[in-house]
Amino acid sequence: MNPNDPTATGDVDLASLFAAPHDTTLNAAGAVAPPVYQSSLFTFDSYQAFQSRISGGSQQAIYSRVDNPTVRAFERLMCQAENAAASAAFASGMGAVAAVVFGLLRPGQRLACVEHVYPDAYRLFERLLRPFGVEVSYHPVAAFADPELLRGVSLVYLESPTSITFETVDLAKVAANARCHGALTVIDNSWATPLFQQPLALGIDLVLHSASKYISGHSDTVAGVVSGRAEPMAKIIDLSVPLLGAKLAPFDAWLLIRGLRTLDARMRVHQATAGLFVERLNAHPLVCRVNAPGPDNTPELRGRSGLLSAVLAPEVDVARLCDALKVFKLGVSWGGFESLILPVRAVLTQAGEHNSLQRFGADPQLVRLSLGLENPEHLWADFDAALNASVV
Ligand SMILES: *Cc1c(COP(=O)(O)O)cnc(C)c1O
C-alpha cells in the first residue's frame, strides 16, 4: 500500500471476510445478510446434547447472554479482521473495557495506563478498579519506551492515538517490554479500526474497539468488541462474558456486520477529508496546532481516520465557533456520517470526580473534529466561515 495515496486503506481485505466458507445457519436460502437470531435461549434435541454443552463438549448456542449465532457471526468476522484467535462482543465499548480489566486483574495487581485515556475508561479505573484493589498508574506516552516502567505491572492499557490529544505509542516496543516483565498488553484501537492499525501483528495481546464508532459507522448503536490471543481471551470469555453480563444483543450484531461491509469504503472518505482538513488547518492563521496522526508521522498507522483535534488561537471564542457552525453538529461520540465538534473547554467543566482531561490537562482552546461523510468542501467552508466569525 502506498501511504501517500489518500484513498488507500490497509491490506485487510474485508470482501474476503464475507467470502468465508458458507455457514448454513447464517446463509440459509442464500441470504447475503445473516438472520437476526432474536432468541434468548436455544433448545436441545436430547439430554445427551444438553449435557454435552454444559460440560463443554459442544459449542451449541445455549443462552444469548453467553452466545448467540448472529453475535457469533460478528465475532468471527472480527477475528478474521484482527487476525485474532478469539473475539467477544459487548453491549458497549465500556462493557469491553470492563470485561478486560475485571477478567484479567485481581486485587494487589497493577495496571499501567496512558495518561490521556478515554475519559470514561479513566473513571472506571479510578472509581471501580482502584476500590477493587488494583493499583493504577498513568504515564505519558513517551514513558512507555523505558523498559523499567513496566516492572511489577500485570496489564498495560494503551490507547494509540490517545483520546482527544491523539498522541501515539511505539506499540512493538511496549509489547516487547511488557513481555519481558510478564505483563499483558491491551490497546483501544477504536480510532484506527482494523484497517489502519493491526496491533496484534506488533505483539500486543488484546485489541478492543468501541464499535459504536467506525465499525457501526452510522451512529445508531452502542457496542464493543475485544479480540486477541487465545489465553487472555479464554479468561474474558469464561468470566467476564457470562458474569458481568454485558453481551452484545443480536440486532446490534447484525448492524455491526452491516457496518463492516462498508468500513473500507467509509474509511477512504474519512481519510480523504481528514487529509484536506490537516493541510488547511495547518495553514490557517487562527490554528496554533493540529493533532492528526497518520502514516506520514506514525509508522504503525496504515491510514488516517477522520478524527483529529486542533488548538485554536487565543482570540477564537470556542463557544461562538460551536454556535456558528451549520453543517458540523455539536456532540460527543464520533465515527458516523455526520461531522461533529467537541469543545474541550466544556469537557473540562464535567461535574463530580475528575476525568482524564481534567487530571492530565488539555488546552481549553482544543476542539476535536469528527469528519463525517458529507461533501468535504462544504465541511471546510462551514468550519472556515465559523472560525473566522468567532474571533473576539
Ligand atoms: C466511545 C469510546 C469508548 C467507549 O465506547 P462506548 O461504546 O461508548 O461504551 C472507548 N474508547 C474510545 C476511544 C471511545 O471513543
PDBQT file of the ligand as one rigid body, heavy atoms in Angstrom, charges set to zero:
ROOT
HETATM    1  C1  LIG A 401     -16.548   5.947  22.755  1.00  0.00    +0.000 C 
HETATM    2  C2  LIG A 401     -15.256   5.386  23.182  1.00  0.00    +0.000 A 
HETATM    3  C3  LIG A 401     -15.175   4.345  24.127  1.00  0.00    +0.000 A 
HETATM    4  C4  LIG A 401     -16.390   3.833  24.859  1.00  0.00    +0.000 C 
HETATM    5  O1  LIG A 401     -17.243   3.157  23.988  1.00  0.00    +0.000 OA
HETATM    6  P1  LIG A 401     -18.840   3.082  24.212  1.00  0.00    +0.000 P 
HETATM    7  O2  LIG A 401     -19.246   2.247  23.055  1.00  0.00    +0.000 OA
HETATM    8  O3  LIG A 401     -19.355   4.475  24.198  1.00  0.00    +0.000 OA
HETATM    9  O4  LIG A 401     -19.060   2.422  25.531  1.00  0.00    +0.000 OA
HETATM   10  C5  LIG A 401     -13.950   3.807  24.386  1.00  0.00    +0.000 A 
HETATM   11  N1  LIG A 401     -12.823   4.282  23.793  1.00  0.00    +0.000 NA
HETATM   12  C6  LIG A 401     -12.861   5.282  22.922  1.00  0.00    +0.000 A 
HETATM   13  C7  LIG A 401     -11.596   5.761  22.310  1.00  0.00    +0.000 C 
HETATM   14  C8  LIG A 401     -14.068   5.881  22.591  1.00  0.00    +0.000 A 
HETATM   15  O5  LIG A 401     -14.088   6.915  21.746  1.00  0.00    +0.000 OA
ENDROOT
TORSDOF 0
